[in-house]
Amino acid sequence: MVRQGNKDRVKDSEQIQDLAFNTFGWAAEIPDGLFEGHATSVLRIKARNTSTISYKAELEKVTKEKTDILRQSLALSPEESGTIDSDPDEAVYSYIVVGFVHIDIPPDREKRNESQTKQKPVGLQRPNEEDITRYDAGAAKLPLVVVYKHDPNQTDETEVQSQQTSKVKLWALLNPQKELCTPHVVSCKEVFYLPMFRDETTVIQQRGPNWNRKIREVTGQATGAQLLSEKQNRYRRARDTTKITLDPLQSFGNEILALTSAFDHSREPWLLKALGTVLEQVNIDLKFRPLPNNTIMRKFVDSQNHLTMEEAQQMKMELVERWPGIQSISTESLMKLHYGIRICSKDLLLECSLLRPFLIDGAHRLQTAPAMAFDDDNSLAELIRDIYAMVKRLCKDVPEPVLSVPDNNYKLLLMVVRDKLTEAINSSRRFDAELENMCGDYSSSQTPAQLADEFSKATDVDSAKRCNLLRARWLVAEGLAKTSGFVDTMEGMI
């Protein structure tokens, strides 16, 4: 994901407003009733206190007992809207509607949607009709409303900020007794999220956490309390003197080499999971990269959206800045070439390395061709394919960067093991130095037993604190002595 300040970031307002999406990329039609107005405001609903039982377990239990706990209508009752006070003896809480769950959803909708392009956000392009789960108001089993517990009267920033460290929990509403439902546990993977709670996350494993974080952001804006940014959270943890916080000093290249070479020898599946975790960390680091200064050039290559006249003029300026000798390309040529790429998008992928020769040859052919030569889609698509084939044939492929690693697999494995041990040694020494600096040196000759006896006989707080501090310093000193001996041995072996 790119950082929110990126000019090339997809805006949340571009989310499809009449469809809800789950984290796997499947779409569902948003029902009517209490979901009306979801595009313009945060939907609130009253319900009882939460239950620790999952909604699936509750449904299985009532199925055996042959009782019905599903809503008969998605209309908001007066008790749920708060226009009528509920039973004064019953505790009622406020929730925010974030989506819904289909009870009888096909099993394939709980896996990744293969029709969705990998590494692309969901909810920005309308899916095929067969990929949309339609809402039937007359169905026997209506969708379950999914909510997030939130108090709209809570304006204390300390209370709101303290909730950031806890996991966002979602609840499915069941058992409407006396016009109020009971929230039951539901997994984020089963939820179809409303548009305002989705973002442009591309990694499927990160959509659930990121969309739940978006829920927290929306609720923070609704209360007016200022949520802590990730940078503020890191700073707050670093200022906590009771914890030792060290930034990792590691090479992602060596991490990947270590995991891939280890998997090549052992074929253990957990190594692939660890490799995925490392790649996710690299992807998160992209949030802190500098803003790109060629956003329209990127859109020309990647986007399927229409290239406007203003964007074509801006792209021409970007091209001149990057390649000063490319001033003869007109904005009309850029727009027509981009339209041709969109026509051929199913069988043609323009690499960034081929952009310059593609534009030069394409603009030359368009300017020298007779009038109205490429006005129809078929002739333009044929021109684009011909230009791409020629450029691809004449321009050598850019070689992929290769790390300088030995050809021998065993030498490679030993090399990455050596580098990993070196990282571990350096990390251990840094941690030991920080721990010793926090606790201080142990200069007393008393044993822990003697300190414990002195502590039990202490007659004032200062004496007891001294004994406790010396005991902590003794434990730290012994631990450092043990680890330093091991670290010295490993360093000698390396």
HELIX and SHEET records of a PDB file:
HELIX    1   1 ASP A   12  GLU A   14  5                                   3    
HELIX    2   2 GLY A   33  PHE A   35  5                                   3    
HELIX    3   3 TYR A   55  GLU A   65  1                                  11    
HELIX    4   4 PRO A   78  SER A   81  1                                   4    
HELIX    5   5 PRO A  107  GLU A  110  5                                   4    
HELIX    6   6 GLU A  129  ASP A  131  5                                   3    
HELIX    7   7 GLU A  157  SER A  162  1                                   6    
HELIX    8   8 GLN A  163  THR A  165  5                                   3    
HELIX    9   9 CYS A  188  GLU A  190  5                                   3    
HELIX   10  10 PRO A  195  PHE A  197  5                                   3    
HELIX   11  11 ILE A  204  THR A  223  1                                  20    
HELIX   12  12 GLU A  230  ALA A  238  1                                   9    
HELIX   13  13 PHE A  252  SER A  266  1                                  15    
HELIX   14  14 PRO A  269  ASP A  285  1                                  17    
HELIX   15  15 LEU A  286  PHE A  288  5                                   3    
HELIX   16  16 THR A  295  ASP A  302  1                                   8    
HELIX   17  17 MET A  309  ARG A  322  1                                  14    
HELIX   18  18 THR A  331  ILE A  343  1                                  13    
HELIX   19  19 CYS A  352  LEU A  354  5                                   3    
HELIX   20  20 LEU A  355  THR A  368  1                                  14    
HELIX   21  21 ASP A  377  LEU A  394  1                                  18    
HELIX   22  22 ASN A  409  CYS A  439  1                                  31    
HELIX   23  23 PRO A  448  SER A  456  1                                   9    
HELIX   24  24 VAL A  461  MET A  493  1                                  33    
SHEET    1   A 3 LEU A  19  PHE A  21  0                                        
SHEET    2   A 3 ALA A  27  GLU A  29 -1                                        
SHEET    3   A 3 ILE A 132  THR A 133  1                                        
SHEET    1   B 5 ARG A  44  ALA A  47  0                                        
SHEET    2   B 5 TYR A  93  VAL A 101 -1                                        
SHEET    3   B 5 LEU A 144  LYS A 149 -1                                        
SHEET    4   B 5 LEU A 170  GLN A 177 -1                                        
SHEET    5   B 5 LEU A 180  VAL A 186 -1                                        
SHEET    1   C 3 ARG A  44  ALA A  47  0                                        
SHEET    2   C 3 TYR A  93  VAL A 101 -1                                        
SHEET    3   C 3 PHE A 192  TYR A 193 -1                                        
END                                                                             
